[in-house]
Amino acid sequence: MIPLSELKVGQKGIVSYIENTEVKRRFLEIGLVNGIFVECILESPFKSPKAYFIKGASIAIRNNDASYVMVEVI
């Protein structure tokens, strides 16, 4: 398992754990929950934020927030 922030462009994973932080509620609202498929699709020139494909939508998440989400790379 690695943090979501460490996924490279083109890598895919399945969310296995989200730390209980103040951003967890926002993650749940956008559909980022345990067991969901995610793919890193874009990376900004300064490496943060990255864009992820989540439930049919492209969502940009800052690396410091994405580090609270653990994923299994597939």
N, CA, C and O of each residue as an XYZ file, in Angstrom:
296
protein
N       0.849     -1.184      0.000
C       0.000      0.000      0.000
C       0.888      1.239      0.000
O       1.948      1.282      0.624
N       0.406      2.242     -0.729
C       1.112      3.522     -0.777
C       0.093      4.647     -0.613
O      -1.101      4.434     -0.824
N       0.552      5.839     -0.241
C      -0.371      6.978     -0.196
C      -0.827      7.346     -1.606
O      -0.076      7.169     -2.566
N      -2.020      7.844     -1.733
C      -2.556      8.281     -3.025
C      -1.627      9.288     -3.681
O      -1.495      9.300     -4.905
N      -0.991     10.123     -2.896
C      -0.097     11.153     -3.433
C       1.104     10.572     -4.167
O       1.732     11.282     -4.952
N       1.446      9.306     -3.940
C       2.589      8.683     -4.589
C       2.243      7.949     -5.872
O       3.138      7.432     -6.541
N       0.946      7.888     -6.236
C       0.584      7.297     -7.522
C       1.174      8.145     -8.631
O       1.106      9.373     -8.583
N       1.749      7.500     -9.622
C       2.296      8.206    -10.768
C       1.236      8.268    -11.858
O       0.285      7.486    -11.853
N       1.400      9.198    -12.792
C       0.439      9.344    -13.881
C       0.319      8.014    -14.619
O       1.323      7.425    -15.020
N      -0.909      7.551    -14.796
C      -1.186      6.287    -15.458
C      -1.356      5.117    -14.509
O      -1.862      4.070    -14.913
N      -0.946      5.266    -13.255
C      -1.118      4.187    -12.290
C      -2.543      4.173    -11.751
O      -3.206      5.205    -11.647
N      -2.987      2.967    -11.415
C      -4.341      2.773    -10.893
C      -4.256      2.098     -9.535
O      -3.291      1.396     -9.232
N      -5.267      2.321     -8.733
C      -5.294      1.695     -7.420
C      -6.699      1.605     -6.867
O      -7.653      2.139     -7.434
N      -6.798      0.918     -5.750
C      -8.060      0.777     -5.035
C      -7.857      1.321     -3.625
O      -6.916      0.933     -2.932
N      -8.736      2.214     -3.208
C      -8.630      2.832     -1.883
C      -8.858      1.768     -0.821
O      -9.858      1.050     -0.847
N      -7.913      1.675      0.119
C      -8.073      0.687      1.173
C      -8.257      1.322      2.547
O      -8.777      0.680      3.459
N      -7.835      2.577      2.704
C      -7.929      3.206      4.021
C      -7.840      4.719      3.875
O      -7.040      5.224      3.087
N      -8.658      5.442      4.633
C      -8.590      6.905      4.686
C      -8.429      7.297      6.143
O      -9.260      6.948      6.982
N      -7.354      8.027      6.445
C      -7.134      8.473      7.822
C      -8.252      9.398      8.258
O      -8.824     10.121      7.443
N      -8.557      9.374      9.526
C      -9.624     10.197     10.081
C      -9.096     11.616     10.327
O      -8.590     11.921     11.407
N      -9.220     12.460      9.333
C      -8.749     13.851      9.407
C      -9.888     14.774      9.013
O     -10.979     14.317      8.672
N      -9.632     16.072      9.060
C     -10.664     17.040      8.673
C     -11.001     16.967      7.183
O     -12.076     17.412      6.780
N     -10.108     16.414      6.354
C     -10.407     16.309      4.925
C     -11.174     15.034      4.578
O     -11.652     14.889      3.453
N     -11.294     14.119      5.520
C     -12.000     12.859      5.240
C     -13.438     13.124      4.804
O     -13.941     12.459      3.898
N     -14.097     14.077      5.429
C     -15.484     14.384      5.058
C     -15.567     14.849      3.607
O     -16.482     14.464      2.878
N     -14.617     15.671      3.192
C     -14.608     16.125      1.793
C     -14.373     14.964      0.840
O     -14.989     14.892     -0.224
N     -13.478     14.052      1.221
C     -13.241     12.880      0.387
C     -14.515     12.053      0.237
O     -14.845     11.606     -0.862
N     -15.224     11.852      1.337
C     -16.461     11.081      1.282
C     -17.497     11.754      0.392
O     -18.250     11.074     -0.306
N     -17.543     13.084      0.409
C     -18.509     13.832     -0.412
C     -18.238     13.696     -1.904
O     -19.171     13.741     -2.705
N     -16.972     13.530     -2.292
C     -16.663     13.385     -3.725
C     -16.656     11.923     -4.160
O     -16.389     11.618     -5.323
N     -16.948     11.023     -3.229
C     -17.041      9.609     -3.570
C     -15.774      8.817     -3.358
O     -15.687      7.665     -3.782
N     -14.790      9.411     -2.711
C     -13.539      8.715     -2.424
C     -13.722      7.930     -1.128
O     -13.515      8.451     -0.032
N     -14.114      6.665     -1.279
C     -14.407      5.801     -0.134
C     -13.611      4.502     -0.280
O     -13.055      4.228     -1.344
N     -13.559      3.713      0.779
C     -12.861      2.430      0.735
C     -13.410      1.556     -0.380
O     -14.624      1.463     -0.564
N     -12.514      0.916     -1.124
C     -12.915     -0.004     -2.184
C     -13.120      0.639     -3.542
O     -13.387     -0.064     -4.516
N     -13.004      1.950     -3.634
C     -13.254      2.640     -4.904
C     -11.987      2.624     -5.770
O     -10.870      2.686     -5.257
N     -12.180      2.542     -7.066
C     -11.088      2.552     -8.042
C     -10.656      3.996     -8.308
O     -11.508      4.865     -8.495
N      -9.348      4.266     -8.328
C      -8.814      5.592     -8.655
C      -7.676      5.441     -9.647
O      -6.974      4.429     -9.667
N      -7.507      6.466    -10.469
C      -6.397      6.497    -11.416
C      -5.810      7.897    -11.438
O      -6.551      8.877    -11.513
N      -4.501      8.004    -11.374
C      -3.835      9.297    -11.494
C      -3.759      9.629    -12.980
O      -3.168      8.874    -13.753
N      -4.352     10.752    -13.387
C      -4.410     11.066    -14.813
C      -3.586     12.278    -15.216
O      -3.204     12.392    -16.380
N      -3.299     13.188    -14.288
C      -2.500     14.371    -14.596
C      -1.690     14.791    -13.385
O      -2.052     14.517    -12.240
N      -0.574     15.471    -13.670
C       0.254     16.005    -12.592
C       0.643     17.431    -12.973
O       1.042     17.684    -14.109
N       0.531     18.348    -12.041
C       0.882     19.734    -12.330
C       2.404     19.861    -12.461
O       3.134     18.974    -12.019
N       2.883     20.938    -13.053
C       4.338     21.116    -13.223
C       5.120     21.087    -11.908
O       6.279     20.674    -11.896
N       4.512     21.514    -10.815
C       5.195     21.510     -9.517
C       4.844     20.282     -8.686
O       5.092     20.260     -7.481
N       4.269     19.260     -9.315
C       3.928     17.959     -8.704
C       2.712     17.973     -7.786
O       2.273     16.905     -7.358
N       2.160     19.118     -7.471
C       0.964     19.191     -6.644
C       0.126     20.368     -7.111
O       0.667     21.464     -7.252
N      -1.152     20.199     -7.354
C      -1.963     19.000     -7.150
C      -1.832     18.014     -8.307
O      -1.225     18.308     -9.337
N      -2.413     16.849     -8.106
C      -2.541     15.843     -9.155
C      -4.025     15.659     -9.417
O      -4.858     15.882     -8.538
N      -4.346     15.246    -10.642
C      -5.739     14.974    -10.993
C      -5.958     13.466    -10.986
O      -5.137     12.699    -11.489
N      -7.078     13.063    -10.406
C      -7.427     11.655    -10.295
C      -8.788     11.417    -10.928
O      -9.683     12.257    -10.840
N      -8.932     10.262    -11.567
C     -10.216      9.849    -12.120
C     -10.922      9.047    -11.043
O     -10.483      7.956    -10.682
N     -12.032      9.600    -10.525
C     -12.784      8.989     -9.433
C     -14.262      8.982     -9.803
O     -14.868     10.038     -9.984
N     -14.833      7.800     -9.913
C     -16.272      7.646    -10.190
C     -16.732      8.482    -11.380
O     -17.760      9.156    -11.305
N     -15.969      8.442    -12.486
C     -16.378      9.121    -13.709
C     -16.062     10.592    -13.775
O     -16.485     11.265    -14.715
N     -15.330     11.120    -12.808
C     -15.002     12.548    -12.799
C     -13.509     12.742    -12.541
O     -12.866     11.917    -11.892
N     -12.974     13.839    -13.057
C     -11.588     14.212    -12.784
C     -11.576     15.152    -11.591
O     -12.228     16.197    -11.607
N     -10.832     14.777    -10.556
C     -10.778     15.542     -9.319
C      -9.317     15.880     -9.018
O      -8.461     14.995     -9.004
N      -9.034     17.167     -8.777
C      -7.678     17.577     -8.393
C      -7.576     17.568     -6.866
O      -8.425     18.121     -6.167
N      -6.521     16.932     -6.371
C      -6.302     16.839     -4.926
C      -4.846     17.195     -4.639
O      -3.931     16.679     -5.281
N      -4.648     18.076     -3.672
C      -3.287     18.437     -3.267
C      -2.592     17.230     -2.652
O      -3.228     16.391     -2.013
N      -1.287     17.152     -2.851
C      -0.530     16.007     -2.335
C      -0.607     15.879     -0.823
O      -0.677     14.765     -0.303
N      -0.595     17.001     -0.105
C      -0.660     16.888      1.353
C      -2.000     16.299      1.811
O      -2.041     15.602      2.825
N      -3.090     16.561      1.090
C      -4.381     15.942      1.412
C      -4.424     14.483      0.941
O      -4.956     13.619      1.637
N      -3.863     14.216     -0.238
C      -3.877     12.862     -0.796
C      -3.032     11.896      0.027
O      -3.217     10.682     -0.059
N      -2.114     12.422      0.818
C      -1.266     11.542      1.623
C      -2.034     10.837      2.730
O      -1.525      9.880      3.314
N      -3.264     11.294      3.035
C      -4.096     10.646      4.054
C      -4.847      9.432      3.525
O      -5.490      8.717      4.293
N      -4.770      9.195      2.218
C      -5.499      8.088      1.586
C      -4.502      7.002      1.181
O      -3.549      7.270      0.448
N      -4.722      5.790      1.655
C      -3.846      4.675      1.300
C      -4.514      3.855      0.200
O      -5.706      3.557      0.272
N      -3.731      3.492     -0.821
C      -4.261      2.722     -1.947
C      -3.387      1.509     -2.214
O      -2.184      1.509     -1.953
N      -4.036      0.468     -2.748
C      -3.327     -0.709     -3.243
C      -3.174     -0.531     -4.744
O      -4.167     -0.410     -5.461
N      -1.938     -0.513     -5.220
C      -1.684     -0.340     -6.643
C      -2.086     -1.612     -7.379
O      -1.779     -2.725     -6.951
N      -2.790     -1.417     -8.511
C      -3.183     -2.582     -9.315
C      -2.595     -2.487    -10.704
O      -2.813     -3.374    -11.529
